[in-house]
Amino acid sequence: MTTKEQISEFIARWKPSGGSEHANYQLFIIELTELLGLERPFPATDDDANDHYRFERPVTFAHTHKRSTGFVDVYRSGHFILETKQGVTQKKNRQGDLTKGTPDRKQKRTGHGVRGTAAWDDTMLKARNQADNYARAVAKDDGWPPFLMVVDVGHVIELYADFSRQGQGYNQFPDGNRYRIFIDELHDEGIRDLLRTIWTDPYSHDPSLKSAEVTRDIAEHLAELGKSFESQGHNSETVARFLMRCLFSMFAEDVELIPLGSFTAKLKELRGHPEHAEPTLKSLWEVMNTGGFSPVLMQDLKRFNGGLFKDADALPLNTMQLGLLIEAAEADWKQVEPAIFGTLLERALDKRQRHKLGAHYTPRAYVKRWSRPRSWSRCAKTGAMCKPLCSA
């Protein structure tokens, strides 16, 4: 088991390194795998026996009239392509001013640029594109690897993922705010577990699997909830729209489009007083439609475009229905793709009632009308406000 001392020693050993990718990268990867309790890359042989996990794995590029060969810095078939660079950290002189060197120790090697500069960012992006080209080259024989990693040795690991197995495009993983793992973050056990699973079980990070898990956990509750509303005489369109507003609110709190945990907390406050749920939810959704101060959450909220909250009506809840909503809200909605909302609602509605809605009002069609997929995707991945969905 990795100790805190081992982690600190690894960081202290590698953090000062810089400007020497070729001299350092293989040793860094070997020591990183040892730190994480993983298998080292295998030695290269005179055949392809170890090409599934090795350094400098050759790949062939086919051009119009010729072929060329490239070499992947670290390759693990079915898992990742890893490309390395190494920049330098800008030094400070004795007065604390940034400088390229100090009087006592001149910074002779610049490697791939000063970390944090535009030139360094450009180098890291080029390395990512290089890794993408390697992925295309190996795909015909080994399939598309789910992860690309770009490593500035001793400084940062960038993660990109595509779980489609079809080369649909590698995106920052898990999102644009967290795709860079800086070396000091190796103290975090969750970060170390993330890296381990990229080596051992990369598809465990596939959001569609997490969506399926959420579906299994809450579909039964939603189905019971939908049937209870319909048994009370509410028509399917009204139920579908109400549930959609509830599901979006659950998602919104988990990605902090509204304050984290605020919707679930408000539902829990209503325990014992389910008769207050209808006006409470209506008040909240009216503010989400217009933007402004919400007396329900005691927070300023941005405006949610798309028409979902234009009709802010809520359904009256009894104790059982409120409890089912709370159970659904307690699930982790961060990983849920918008298409799953439609699946959940379709399962929640009686088949005959679903048919009555017609194509225009099926939940999935309704999701597509307001979610604006491209902008929503960016929003879901970053948890940030998107102008097409929300505005000040």
LOVEXLUM-42144 format. One record per residue (C-alpha): residue in one letter; x, y, z; residue number from 0. Coordinates in steps of 0.1 Angstrom, whole numbers, plus 5000, padded with zeros to 4 digits. Each point is the difference from the previous one (the first is absolute). Example, Ala and Ser with C-alpha at 12.3 -4.5 7.8 and 13.67 -1.06 7.14 Angstrom:
BEGIN
A/5123/4955/5078/0
S/5014/5034/4993/1
// end
This chain:
BEGIN
M/5000/5000/5000/0
T/5013/5034/4990/1
T/5009/5022/5030/2
K/4999/5037/5004/3
E/5037/5001/5003/4
Q/5004/4981/4967/5
I/4977/5025/4982/6
S/5019/5030/5015/7
E/5033/4985/4990/8
F/4988/4994/4964/9
I/4987/5036/4997/10
A/5032/5015/5015/11
R/5021/4979/4977/12
W/4982/5009/4968/13
K/4986/5035/5005/14
P/5034/5017/4995/15
S/5007/4981/4967/16
G/4997/5019/4968/17
G/5010/5005/4964/18
S/5011/4964/4993/19
E/4971/4979/4988/20
H/5020/4973/4983/21
A/5023/4996/5030/22
N/4972/4999/5025/23
Y/4967/4987/4987/24
Q/5006/4962/5001/25
L/5013/5001/5036/26
F/4972/5023/5010/27
I/4974/4976/4986/28
I/5016/4970/5016/29
E/5001/5017/5034/30
L/4965/5012/4996/31
T/4987/4965/4994/32
E/5019/4987/5030/33
L/4985/5027/5021/34
L/4965/4991/4989/35
G/5007/4962/5004/36
L/4997/4994/4963/37
E/5018/4978/4975/38
R/5029/5017/4982/39
P/5001/5001/4962/40
F/5016/4969/4985/41
P/5034/4999/4983/42
A/4999/5003/4962/43
T/5007/4967/4981/44
D/5011/4992/4965/45
D/4964/4992/4991/46
D/4967/5015/5011/47
A/4995/4978/5031/48
N/5002/5030/5024/49
D/4986/5027/4977/50
H/4968/5000/5020/51
Y/5017/5018/5030/52
R/5034/5016/4994/53
F/5020/5031/4995/54
E/5006/5013/4965/55
R/4974/4979/4984/56
P/5003/5003/4962/57
V/4970/5010/4979/58
T/4997/5002/4962/59
F/4984/5030/4982/60
A/4987/4995/4965/61
H/5005/5029/4977/62
T/4990/5004/4963/63
H/5032/4986/4985/64
K/5020/4988/5030/65
R/4999/4989/5036/66
S/5017/5014/5031/67
T/5006/4988/5035/68
G/4994/5018/5033/69
F/5006/4989/5036/70
V/4975/5002/5028/71
D/5018/5010/5032/72
V/4979/4976/5021/73
Y/4973/4977/4986/74
R/4976/4976/5017/75
S/4977/4983/4976/76
G/4963/5006/5008/77
H/5009/5025/5027/78
F/5020/5031/4990/79
I/5025/5018/4979/80
L/5024/5021/5020/81
E/5021/5028/4986/82
T/5026/5018/5020/83
K/5016/5034/5000/84
Q/5020/5019/5026/85
G/5000/5037/5005/86
V/5017/5021/5026/87
T/4987/5019/5030/88
Q/5009/5036/5001/89
K/5025/5007/5028/90
K/5000/5028/5025/91
N/5031/5020/5010/92
R/5008/5008/5036/93
Q/4978/5030/4999/94
G/4971/4978/4990/95
D/4998/5014/4964/96
L/4994/4976/4972/97
T/5030/4994/4978/98
K/5014/4974/4977/99
G/5027/4992/5024/100
T/5016/5008/5033/101
P/5035/5014/5008/102
D/5008/4966/5016/103
R/4984/4977/4975/104
K/4994/5009/4964/105
Q/4971/4984/4982/106
K/5017/4987/4969/107
R/4973/4976/4987/108
T/4967/5013/4987/109
G/4985/4967/4987/110
H/4965/5006/4988/111
G/4996/5035/5014/112
V/4993/5018/5032/113
R/4970/4984/5017/114
G/4969/5021/5001/115
T/5009/5020/4969/116
A/4981/5001/4967/117
A/5030/4982/4983/118
W/4998/4972/5026/119
D/4962/4997/4995/120
D/5005/4997/4963/121
T/5026/4973/5005/122
M/4977/4980/5022/123
L/4972/5004/4974/124
K/5022/4988/4972/125
A/5009/4969/5021/126
R/4963/4993/5005/127
N/4995/5002/4962/128
Q/5030/4977/4995/129
A/4985/4975/5024/130
D/4967/5002/4981/131
N/5019/4992/4967/132
Y/5016/4970/5017/133
A/4965/4988/5012/134
R/4988/5001/4964/135
A/5030/4980/4989/136
V/4996/4972/5025/137
A/4962/4999/4998/138
K/4999/4977/4969/139
D/5018/4973/5019/140
D/4994/5006/5037/141
G/4968/5021/5000/142
W/4998/5035/5014/143
P/5015/5005/5034/144
P/4976/5017/5024/145
F/5026/5024/5014/146
L/5027/5024/4988/147
M/5024/5013/5026/148
V/5024/5029/4995/149
V/5027/5002/5027/150
D/5023/5028/5008/151
V/5025/4979/5019/152
G/5001/5009/5037/153
H/4973/5027/4996/154
V/4966/4990/4986/155
I/4980/4972/4984/156
E/4972/5010/4976/157
L/4972/4976/4993/158
Y/4978/4997/4969/159
A/4974/4973/4995/160
D/4977/4985/4973/161
F/4980/4969/5011/162
S/4982/4996/4967/163
R/5026/4975/4986/164
Q/4993/5017/4966/165
G/5024/5030/5001/166
Q/4973/5026/5005/167
G/5024/5025/5016/168
Y/5020/5001/5032/169
N/4988/5026/5026/170
Q/5015/5013/5031/171
F/4993/4976/5029/172
P/4981/5002/5022/173
D/4994/5036/4988/174
G/5018/5032/4991/175
N/5006/5010/5036/176
R/5015/4967/5012/177
Y/5018/4984/4971/178
R/5034/5010/5013/179
I/5015/4981/5029/180
F/5029/5019/5015/181
I/5027/4980/5018/182
D/4991/5013/5034/183
E/4965/4985/4996/184
L/5014/4965/5002/185
H/4996/5005/5038/186
D/4962/4996/4993/187
E/4990/4963/5002/188
G/4972/5006/4975/189
I/5024/5013/4974/190
R/5022/4970/5005/191
D/4970/4977/4996/192
L/4991/5018/4968/193
L/5034/4994/4985/194
R/5000/4964/5011/195
T/4967/4993/4983/196
I/5012/5016/4968/197
W/5028/4973/5001/198
T/4977/4972/5010/199
D/4963/5006/4993/200
P/4997/5032/4978/201
Y/4964/4993/4989/202
S/4989/5002/5036/203
H/5001/5038/4994/204
D/4975/4998/4971/205
P/4972/5025/5008/206
S/4975/4978/4983/207
L/5007/4973/5026/208
K/4995/5025/5028/209
S/4968/5011/4983/210
A/4988/4964/5000/211
E/5009/4997/5037/212
V/4979/5031/5007/213
T/4972/4986/4979/214
R/5000/4967/5019/215
D/5000/5018/5034/216
I/4971/5024/4993/217
A/4979/4987/4971/218
E/4979/4979/5024/219
H/4993/5031/5022/220
L/4991/5021/4970/221
A/4977/4973/4986/222
E/4982/4998/5033/223
L/4998/5038/5001/224
G/4987/5003/4965/225
K/4973/4974/5005/226
S/4989/5016/5032/227
F/4994/5033/4982/228
E/4981/4984/4972/229
S/4979/4980/5024/230
Q/4990/5034/5015/231
G/4987/5011/4966/232
H/5028/5022/4988/233
N/5005/4998/4963/234
S/5033/4987/4986/235
E/5012/5033/4985/236
T/4996/5017/5033/237
V/5018/4972/5018/238
A/5028/4999/4975/239
R/5006/5037/5002/240
F/5000/5000/5038/241
L/5024/4971/5002/242
M/5023/5016/4974/243
R/5002/5031/5021/244
C/5007/4979/5031/245
L/5027/4980/4982/246
F/5017/5031/4986/247
S/5000/5016/5034/248
M/5017/4969/5014/249
F/5026/5001/4973/250
A/5005/5038/5004/251
E/5008/4998/5036/252
D/5025/4972/4995/253
V/5020/5020/4974/254
E/4995/5032/5019/255
L/4978/5018/4975/256
I/4980/5008/5031/257
P/5017/4998/5035/258
L/5013/4965/5007/259
G/4975/4978/5018/260
S/4975/5028/5003/261
F/4971/4983/4982/262
T/5004/4967/5020/263
A/5003/5020/5032/264
K/4968/5019/4993/265
L/4981/4968/4993/266
K/5012/4986/5033/267
E/4989/5031/5018/268
L/4965/4993/4987/269
R/4998/4967/5018/270
G/4970/5000/5022/271
H/4984/5028/4980/272
P/4995/4986/4964/273
E/4972/5024/4995/274
H/5026/5028/4998/275
A/5019/4983/4971/276
E/4978/5012/4972/277
P/5003/5038/5007/278
T/5037/4996/5010/279
L/5010/4983/4967/280
K/4979/5024/4979/281
S/5017/5030/5017/282
L/5035/4985/4993/283
W/4993/4992/4964/284
E/4984/5034/4993/285
V/5033/5016/5010/286
M/5021/4975/4980/287
N/4979/5010/4970/288
T/5006/5038/5004/289
G/5032/5001/5021/290
G/5003/5020/5032/291
F/4997/4995/5037/292
S/4984/4968/5012/293
P/4983/5002/5033/294
V/4999/4962/5001/295
L/5038/4996/4997/296
M/5009/5034/5014/297
Q/5024/5004/4971/298
D/5002/5020/4967/299
L/4995/4976/4971/300
K/5008/5005/4964/301
R/4973/4996/4973/302
F/4995/4966/4984/303
N/4991/5004/4964/304
G/4984/4973/4978/305
G/4964/5002/5012/306
L/5001/4972/5026/307
F/4990/5023/5028/308
K/4977/5022/4981/309
D/4972/4979/5014/310
A/5011/4999/5036/311
D/4969/4981/5013/312
A/5007/4973/5025/313
L/4978/4970/5010/314
P/4987/4996/5036/315
L/5020/4974/5019/316
N/4991/4975/5027/317
T/5024/4986/5025/318
M/5009/4970/4978/319
Q/5005/5020/4969/320
L/5023/5025/5018/321
G/5020/4971/5014/322
L/5005/4985/4965/323
L/5012/5034/4987/324
I/5025/5003/5028/325
E/5013/4965/4993/326
A/5005/5009/4963/327
A/5016/5033/5009/328
E/5026/4983/5022/329
A/5014/4981/4970/330
D/5031/5014/4983/331
W/4988/5018/4969/332
K/5034/5015/4990/333
Q/5007/4973/4974/334
V/4965/4998/4985/335
E/4998/5008/4963/336
P/4969/5019/4989/337
A/4987/4971/4980/338
I/4996/4979/5031/339
F/4974/5025/5013/340
G/4977/4989/4972/341
T/5007/4963/5008/342
L/4992/5006/5037/343
L/4967/5017/4992/344
E/4990/4975/4975/345
R/5004/4973/5026/346
A/4981/5021/5025/347
L/4969/5004/4979/348
D/4974/4973/4993/349
K/5004/4987/4964/350
R/4965/5009/4991/351
Q/5004/5035/5014/352
R/5034/5003/4982/353
H/4982/4992/4967/354
K/4975/5028/5006/355
L/5027/5026/5001/356
G/5008/4995/4964/357
A/5034/5006/4984/358
H/5001/5037/5007/359
Y/4996/4995/5038/360
T/5020/4969/5006/361
P/5025/5008/5028/362
R/5030/4993/4977/363
A/4987/5024/4973/364
Y/4993/5025/5027/365
V/5036/4997/5013/366
K/5014/5006/4965/367
R/4979/5032/4995/368
W/5014/5018/5031/369
S/5034/4984/5007/370
R/5019/5012/4969/371
P/5024/4971/5001/372
R/5033/5016/4990/373
S/4997/5027/5026/374
W/4985/4977/5025/375
S/5029/4976/4996/376
R/5025/5026/5009/377
C/4979/5011/5029/378
A/4996/4965/5013/379
K/5037/4993/4998/380
T/5011/5031/5017/381
G/4972/5008/5023/382
A/5003/5036/4988/383
M/4972/5023/4989/384
C/4995/5000/4963/385
K/4985/5030/4982/386
P/4976/4980/4979/387
L/4986/4985/5031/388
C/5004/5026/5026/389
S/5005/5038/5000/390
A/5006/5026/5026/391
// end
